[in-house]
Amino acid sequence: MNDLQFDAALGDLSQEEIEWLCIRNLLASPDERIFFKDRDSRFVLVSAGMRKVVEQQSAVGGVIGKSDLDFASVAHAAEARADEEHVMETGEPLAKVMHETFDDRPDEWAQTSRLPLRDDTGEIVGTWGITHDITAQIQAEQALHASELQHRLLFEHNPQPMLAYERDTLQLIAVSNAAVAAYGYSREEFLAMTIEDLVPAEGAAVVKGLQSSGFEGVQQSCHQYKDGTIIEVEVTSDDLRLDGHDCRIALCLNVTERNRAAAELAAALDQAVEASNMKSIFLANVSHEIRTPMNGVLGMTELLLDSELDEDQRSLAIQVSRSGELLVELINDILDISKIEAGQLELELMDFPLVETIERACEDASLQAGAKGVEFTVDIADDLRRQTHGDGRRLRQILLNLASNAVKFTGQGKITVRASTRASNDVDAAVVLRVEVTDSGIGIAPAAQVYIFEPFKQADSATTRNYGGTGLGLAIARELTETMGGTIGVESTPGTGSTFWIELPLADEAVLRRGQPTGTEQPVWSTPPLVLVAEDNPVNQIVTVRTLERCGCRAEVANDGRQALDMPAAHHYDAVLMDCQMPELDGYEATAELRRRESASQHTPVIAMTAHALDGAREHCLEAGMDDYVSKPVNRQQLAAALHRWIPA
């Protein structure tokens, strides 16, 4: 689309904005049935026209996330699924007519073109297509078989160009009024031609099928008007006895503009996918560049808090540490939204202290409330289990987002967090955890409650100016809650306050007990382990070495990937902390080469330290031969846990 010329009305828009404008208008058209599906044949995007038809024909609410099986018969859904699997396997477009029967209304026919949906690498990630209701045309063809007189009347007045020709000679014997008007030939000129005369030279191969018999469905072809204009057509044809002749009748639908629009849509979609991927790469790089110095800031602050400080100095250092943690949380929020958009959000399931997790999230928010003079209370039910199984870090993130949101929009009054459980109907969960965050803040208008869990959305246009924030917290909380199998909601009255709540299933305690280790004590090393720190940043070298010493280890430093590879060859190390981005050799290359050099009986644990947090960083590390993964900024507990997993007592 780079060679398109735009008039002055669009002159202030970028090319990308113009392309998206075109896409939105096409998808918003009530007459175009356009759909996009994933590899499991679930709808991921549909046009307004497609949505309207589905909603008219089915009582099932919504289209996105569902498949044809939710709206059509089993046979129809199976046929569509088979066609889509064929398109994804071969990479070739498929066009056909689908016939659907109903118990409560007449039969319907749809002309559907299905094409492979590719990402920016060319990988097929699903299918997309365009559907047209051709029930009227099919019914017209069927009616033609009832009576030759009716045939001719319908034939002559069909709104689409129709042609009839003898199968043996290909001689045209009848044309509709619409064909005369569209092609530019008079009826007499038409009747002196064969069907071959309408096919341009480049479409000669199509002529071979013109004498076939039986219903052919939809065939792609090209026709040439009298003035030389070549158009793309979809031809629906079938056998017919007309005036005593064995004929074929063909309905010729001009799809030139539709195909052009589809091609532009496909190109724009490819560009949008590429732009999304570029955004993810940019965010990953920004994350890395910010996390690297933040590792130094938070690490040095943690070391500073371990030293002798007076009360005022310690208070200031704690504020520096909390501010750094808030900055990291903001970075994580932005990355989480990118992961959600890319479908890369994953949970880390393990046993974790439930009550402690809730209390820690509330503790952070209560400090914010205290600074504003807002009362903050926590009410945890006595029967709430102390330990459970799941992603504790993500639960804390949800609760902190909800509690911090309450503090932000409450200028005075009270905030209460209540945690309780109720019985569950799920066989995999004994109980359901319910947490409510109630505030006496500004409240939310009913209209705003509809979209408040969407990314970058806040209650009104002045919210960001008056209260700050990115509008990401509630969107992330919803996505995390639903990913964990739970639900989230809000009840609010403007001017009175709001109650945000979540419900999450908890694992059965018997399952939890079976999953708990027999001992919770970390192993005690008889002698301090020697750990090689492969890190090129001088500040992070100091932080990592000092942190290792406080974990009971000795440490040596390699300044780049080459040293990180050479030093283990000359000396035994109990583990290697490997930064992933270093000069000479990066951490991935150094680890891969280290594994190639090791003997069958030798294996040095390698723990990745990386500031990357997107696009499968953990998987990339493990594929390179690393044993474990910690993300920057690295805190002492996180690092100690990884060391104890890999260095035996």
N, C-alpha and C positions, 0 to 999 in steps of 0.2 A: 504493500500500500504506500510505499515511499514516493511513488510518482503521481499521487493524486493531487489535484489542484483544488483549492478551496476558495469560496468567495469571501468578501469582506466580513460577512456576518459571522464567519468562523475564524477569522484571522487572528483573534486574540487567544485562541485555544491552541494547546500543544497538539502535536500529532497523536500522542497517546490519548489525550482527552477527546479528540475527535473520533478516534477509533472506538473508545469506550462509549461515546455518545451514539455511534452507529449500532453497536452491540445492544445497548440498552433499549434503543428504539425497536430493533428487530425482535428482541425478547419480549418487549412490552406489547407487541402487536397482537390484537385479539384474534387475528385470522391465521397466524402462523403457528403450527404445532411443532415446536423444536424441543428436543430432549437430549440430555447428557446423562450417561449412566457409568457406574464404576464396573470393575471386573466381575462383581457379583450381580450385575444387572439391576442394581438399585439406583433410582433416580437421584442425581445430585444437583441438577439444575433443569428447569423447564421454562418454556415461554408462557406468557399469559394465555395464549390461545390453547396450549396443551393443558394448562391447569384448569381452564374453564370447562373443557370437554370432560376431563376426569371427574370434576366436582359435580357436573350435571348428571353423569352416568353412575356415580357411586356415592354411597353414604359414608364411606371411609374418609375421615378428615385428613387433609394434607396429602402431599405427593412425595416430598423429599424424604429419602430414606426407605421408601417402599419400592416394591417391584410390581410387574404386571400381574402377578398372582394375587395382589391385593385388590385389583380392579376388574380383572377379566377372568374368563373361564380358565380351567386348568389346561385344557388343550391349547388355547390361544397363548397362554403364558409359556407353556413348554416350547411351542413353535418359535416364539420370539426369543426365548433363551438360547435355543439351538442356533438360530440365525446369528445372534450376537457372539456366541462362542466361535462360530465359523469365521466371522469377521475378525475377531481377536486372534485366531490361530493363523489365518492366511494373510491378514493385513489388507484384504481386498474389500472394496465396497460391495454392498448387496442391496438390490432393489427388488421388491416384490409386492404383491397384493395380498393383504391379510383379510380373511373372511371370518366374521364373528357372528354367532347366533345367540339369540336371547329368548328367554321364556315369556317375557312381558312386553317385548317390542320387536319391530321388524329387524331382519338381518342388516348388518352393516359391512361395508368394505372400506379398507383404508390402504392407500398406496404409500408404502414406507421405504425410505432410503436409509440404510444404516452404513456408517463409516467408522473406521478405527479412530479412537481418541488417543493422541500421542502427547507425551511430555516433551520438554525441550531437547532430550537426548534421542528422541525418536522411539522411545519405548511405548508400547501400547498399554494404556492404563484404563481403558474402558471403551465405550462406543458412544456415538452421537448420531442423531438422525433427524429427519424431517418427515412428517406424516401429513398426508392430505386425505380428506374424506372424499372418496370417489363413489360413494354409494349411488349418487344420482346417475353417474355415467354407467356403472355396472347394471343398475336397474334398467337404464335405457337400452343397454345391449341385450339384456334378458327379454325386454319387451319386444325387441326386434324379432325374436324367434316366434312370438305369438301370432303375428299376422304380417304379411308383406306390406299391406297398406299401412298398418301401424308403424312398421319398420320405416317406411319411407317418410311418413310424417315426422316421426321422432328424429330420423336421420337428417332430414332437411333443416329442422329447426333446433338441433342441438347447439347449445352455446359454444361448444368446443369444436374445432375443425374435425370433420370426419370424412374418411375416404373409403370407397369400396372398389375392389379390383378382382379380376378373375385370377384364380390361383394358377391356372395353366399358363396364361399369356402375360400376366401382370398388367393387363390393360385396365385402366381406370374406367369404371362404368357408372359411378355415381359420386358426387361430392356434396357436402353440406353447404348451406349458405355461409356459415362461419368460415369454411375453408376458402370459398371464393373471396370473401372479404379480406382474409388474412394473407393469402398467398399472392394475390394480385392477378391471377389468371381468371379469364372468363370461364363460365361453365363449358362452353364449346371447346376452348383451349384445353381444359382439363381432360375432357373426354377423348381428345386426340393424343393423349400422353399415356405412358405407362408409369407405374409407381417408381420405376428406376430413374425416371427423369427428374424426380424430386430429390433424389439423393445426390449430394455433391461427390466429387471424385474421391475425396478423402474418406467418404463413408461407404465405399463400394463393397467392403466386406460384409456390410449388413444385408446387402441385396440377396446374399445366398440363402437367408432364412425367410424370404418373403413368400415362398411357395409352400412353406410348412403348413401342417394342419393342426387343429385343436387350439384350445385356449393357451395363449403364450404369456399371459400376465403382462408385466411392464417391461418393455425393451428400450434401452437407451439408443438414440440415433441422432442424426442431423438431417435437416431438410433445407432446401434452398428456395427462397422466394423468387418471383419473376424478376425483381430488380437486382438480384444477385446476393441479397442478404442471406447469410447462413445462420440458422437458429438451431439450438439444441432442443430436442423433443423427447418426450416419453410416450411411447406408442403402446396402447392397449389394444390387442387384436384377438379375433376369434373367427371361426368358420360361420358362413351364412349362405343360405340359398336365396338368391335375389334374382327375380325375373327369369327363373329357370337356370341360373348359372351357379356353379360352385365357386363361391367367392370368399374373400376375407374382408372383413370390415375393420377399420382401424380408427381409433380415436387418438388424435395427435395433440398432446398438451405441450405448449411452448414453455420450456423451463429454463430458458436462457438467463433471465434475470434472477430466477430463484437459485440457479447453480452459481451465478456470479456472487450473489449475496452469501450463499453457503461457503464459497471459497474464501471470501473476505472474512466471514465469521471465523472460519478455521484458522486463517492466518492471524487474525486478531487474538484468537484464543491462545495460539502458540506464543505470540508475543506477550500475552498476559502471564502465561505460565513461566516464560523466561524472566519476565520482570519480577514475579514472585520469588523465583529462585535466586535472582540477583539480590533481592531484598534480604533473603535469608542469609546469603553469603556475607552481605554487608553487616547485618546484625551480629553474625558470628565473629567477624573481624573486630567490630567495635567492642563486643563483649570481651574478646581476648585482650585488646589494648587497654581496656579499663580495668579488667580483673587483675592484670599483672601488677600495676602499681597499687591497687587496692589490697592485694596480698601482702605487699610491703607495709601499707598503712595499718591494716588490722593486725598483722603479725607483730609489728613493732609495738603497737599499742598493747597487745596482749603481754608482750615481754615487759613493757613498762609497768603494767599493772602488777607484775610479779615482783617488782623491785620495791625498795623502801620509799614510800611517798607519804607526804603529810595529807591531811584530810582534804584540803583544797585541791592539791595536785591530783589526788586520786579521783575526785569528783570531775575535774576537767578531763582527765584521761578517759573516764567512763563515758562522758558525753562524746568525745572523739570516736570512741569505739562504737557507740550506738548510732552515731551519724553515719559512720562507714557501713554498718550493717544495713541501715535504711537505704543507702545508695545501692548496695548489692541487691537488696530486695527489689528495688525499682528496676534494676537491670534484669533480674530474674523474671519480673512481671512482663517486661517487653519480650523477652525470649520465650516465655510461656505462650504468649499470644501467637508468636511465629510458629512455635511447635504445634499449637492447636490448628492453625491454618494449614500447616503442612502434614497434619495427621501423624505427628511424631511424638505426641505426649504419651509417656509410659509411666507406670507406677513401680515403686520399689517396695515389694511386700516383705515384711519381717515382723517379728514380735517387737512391740514398743509399749512404753508406759502410757496408758490412756489418760489417767488423771493428771499426771505430770505434764503431758503435752497440752491439755486444756489450760492448766494453770499457767504454763509458760507463755502461751499465746495471750492470755488475759493480763499477765504481768506486764508485758510490753505495752499493751493498749492502756492499762491503768496508769502508767507513768505519763502517757500523753494526756489522759483525762485529768490527772492531778495538776498538770501544768496549766490547765484551763479552769481549774476550780470546779470541775464536774465530778460528782460522786460516782464511783465505779464499784460495783459489788459483783461477786461471783457466788453462785449457788449450785453446788454439785451434789447430786443425790447420794445418800449414804450407800446405796446398793450398787453404785456404779463400779464396775470391775476396775482393778488397778492396772491390769495388763491386758492387751489384746493383740490381734494380728492384722496388719494392713500397712498402709503407707503413712507413718506418723508425721513425716515432714510435710506431706501434702495436707494432712488434716490440720496441722498447726498453721499452714499458710492460709487455708480457708477461714479458720476462726480469726486469725489476725487481720485478714482483709475485712471481715464483717465487723469486728470490734473497732478497728481503726476507722472504718467508714462511719460507725456510730459516733465516735469521738469527734470526727471532722465536722459533722452536721449537727452537733449538739453544743449550743453555746452556754447553756446553763441547765441545771436539773440533775438527772440521774441516768445512768446506764447500768443495766443488769444483764448478766450472762447466766443462763440456767442450763444445766446439763442433766439429762435423765434418760431412762431407757423404758421401752415398752416391748411387749411380746411381738414376735415376728411370725409371719405366715410362710416365710421362706425356709425350705428344708435345710439350706446351707447356713442359715443364720439363726441363732437362738433368740437374739434380741435386736432391737433397732435403737441406735443412739440418736437422741434428739437434742439439739443445742439451739437455744433461742437467744438472740441478742436484741434486747428492747431498749430503746432510747426515748428521750423526751425532746427530740430535736425538731427540725423544720417540717418533717414529714414529706410525703411524696404524693403528687397528684395522681388520680386513677389512670389518666392517659399515659403518664410517664412510666407507670408500673409495668406497662406492656413491653417496653424496650430497655428497661434499666439494666438488664443483665447482658445487653449487647455491648461489644467492645467500643470504647471511646464515647459511650453514651452517658450523659448525666441528666439530672431531672429537668434542667432548663438551661438556656443559653448563658445565663449569668452565673451558673454554678461554678464553672472553672475559674472565673474572675474572682468570685467571692470566697470560695473555699479551696481552690487549688485541686491538684490531682490530675491523673491521666485518664480516668474513666475506664481503667482496665481491671480494677480489683474485683468487681462483682462478676464481670465476664469470666475471669479466671476461676473464681469461686464456683460458678455454675458448672463450667466445664470439668473441673476437678471432682466436684460432687457427683456429677453424672457418670464420669469415668469410673469412680469408686462404687457405682451401683446405687447411689442415693438420689435424693431429690432436694431441691432448694426452693424457697419461696419468700414472699414478703407480704405483710399486712400493714397498711399505713393509712393515717388520716392527716391531711395537710394541716400544719400548725400544732399538731398534738404529739406526733412522734411516729416511730416505725418499729416493727418487729421483723427481723430477718431470721429465718430458721433453716436448719438443714436436718435431714434424717439419713443416717448411714447404717447399713446392716453390719453387725459385728459377728465374727466367727464364733462357732460353738466352742464353749470352754473346753470340752473334751478334745476337740481338734487342736485347740490352743495348747493344752497340756502336752499332747503328743508331739507338738512341734517345738516345745521348749527344750533347751539343752539341759543336761543333768547338772551342770555347774555353771554359775554365772561369773565366777572369778576369772579374771584375765591371768594368763600364765605369767609366772615370775621367772625372769632370766637370771641364771646363776652368774653370768658375766655379761657386762654391757655389750649388746650386739654392735657390730661395725657396719654402718650404713653409708653407701656412696650417694652423694647428692649431685645429680647432674643438672646444673642450673646455670644459665649464662648471665642472669640479672644479679648484680652485686648485692642489692638490698635484699632480694629474695634469698640469696645465699645465706646471708646473716640470719634472716628470720627462720629459715628451715633448719640450719645447724643448731641455733639456740633452742628451737622447739624440740628437736631430736634429743638434745641434752636433757631437757626437762622431762622427756619421756623415758629417760634411762638408757639412752643409746650414745655411742660415739659416732662421729661423722667425719668424712673427708669429702672434698669438693672437686668435681670435674667441671671445667669452665665451658666446655662445648661437647658436641656429640662425639667427636673423635676421641677426646680424652675419656668420655664415658664408656667407650668401647675398649680403649687400650688399658685403662687402669684395672679392670677385673681380670685381664689376662696376666697381670703381674702380681695380683694380690687377691685374697679371698674376702668377699663381702657377704654379710648375712642377707642383705637386701640392697636394691638400688631404687632411689627415688628419681624418676626420669621425667624431666620437663619435656614436653612434646615439641616445642619450637626452639631450636638452638642452631647456631652456625656450624659449619663444617658438615655435620650430619644432624638431621633432626632426630627426635626421640624415637619415632617409628622405625626409621632406617637403622639406628643404632641398636635397638632391641632385636630387630630381625636378624642383623648380622651376629649379635651376641648369641642368639639361639642357634644359628648355623655353626658357631664355633664350639658350642658346648657338647660334651660327650653324653652318652645315654644315661650315665649315672650322676651327671652334674646338672644342677638347675638352680640358678640364682633368681630368687623372687624379684620381679620388677614391678614397681608400683608407679603408675603414670600420675604425673602432676600436670594438669592442663587448665588453661583459662578458657578453652573452648567448651561451650555448653549447648551446641546445636548440631543437627545433622549427624546423629549417631556417633558422637565423640567416644563414648564408652566402647561401642562395638568396634570402632576403628582401632582403639588401643588393644583390645583383646585379640583382634585379628593379626596385629603386628607381633604378637607373642608376649604381651604384657599380662601380668597375673591379676592386677587390681587397678583401681581408678579412684583418684580423689580430685575434686575440682577446686580451683582457686576462687576466692581466697580460702586457704586450708586452715582450719582451726585445730587446736591440739588434740581434742577428743577424737575428731575424725581421723587424724593422722595416726594416733596411738592405736585406734581400733584396727586400722589397716595393717600396721606393723605386727600386732599380736595375732592377726589372722595368718601371717606368713612366716613369722620367725618363731620356731618352737621354743618351749621353756627349756 
